[in-house]
Amino acid sequence: MPIVEAFDHEDALEPLFTTEFEFLPRIGEYLSIDTPPGYFKYYHVVEIWHRQDTKGGAFRACIRLEERD
C-alpha cells in the first residue's frame, strides 16, 4: 500500500498529513476526513507528483488538496 504525503498549499514545506492508501488518489477525486463530532472535511485532489527523498532512494507519492465545503 502506498504511503502518500498530502499538502494543502503549492509552496507548503510540511505535509498536512501522511497516510497509507490502498491505491493512489487521482486528480478530481474527493477525500473526506472525519472530524468530531460527526462532521467531515472534504478535500479535492488537484495535483499529484512523486519525489525522491535522497539520491538513489525510493520515490514517495505526494498529492495537493484543496478544502471544499
C-alpha positions in Angstrom: 0.0 0.0 0.0 1.5 3.4 -1.0 2.3 5.9 1.7 1.2 9.4 0.4 2.0 12.8 1.7 -0.9 15.3 1.4 -0.1 19.1 1.0 -2.7 21.9 1.3 -0.6 24.6 -0.5 1.5 24.7 -3.6 4.5 26.0 -1.7 4.0 24.0 1.6 7.2 22.6 3.1 5.4 20.3 5.6 2.6 17.9 4.7 -0.9 18.4 6.0 -0.8 14.7 6.8 0.9 11.5 5.7 -1.2 8.4 5.4 -1.5 5.0 3.7 -3.9 4.4 0.8 -5.0 1.2 -0.8 -4.5 3.0 -4.1 -3.2 6.4 -5.2 -6.0 9.0 -5.3 -6.4 10.6 -8.8 -6.8 14.2 -9.8 -10.5 15.2 -9.5 -11.3 12.8 -6.7 -12.5 13.8 -3.3 -11.3 12.7 0.1 -13.4 13.1 3.2 -11.8 13.1 6.7 -14.0 12.5 9.8 -13.8 15.3 12.3 -15.5 15.3 15.7 -18.4 15.4 16.4 -19.7 13.6 13.4 -18.6 16.1 10.7 -16.4 15.7 7.7 -13.8 17.9 6.0 -13.8 17.4 2.2 -10.7 17.8 0.1 -10.4 17.8 -3.7 -7.3 16.3 -5.2 -5.8 18.9 -7.6 -2.2 17.7 -8.2 -0.1 14.5 -7.9 3.7 14.1 -8.1 6.4 11.8 -6.8 9.5 13.0 -5.0 12.8 11.2 -4.1 13.9 11.7 -0.5 17.6 11.0 -1.2 19.7 10.4 -4.2 19.1 6.8 -5.3 16.3 6.4 -2.7 12.7 5.4 -3.1 10.1 7.8 -4.5 7.3 9.0 -2.4 3.8 9.9 -3.7 2.5 13.3 -2.9 -0.8 15.0 -3.6 -2.0 18.6 -3.3 -5.5 19.1 -1.8 -8.0 22.0 -1.7 -10.5 22.1 1.0 -14.1 22.1 -0.2 -17.3 22.8 1.7 
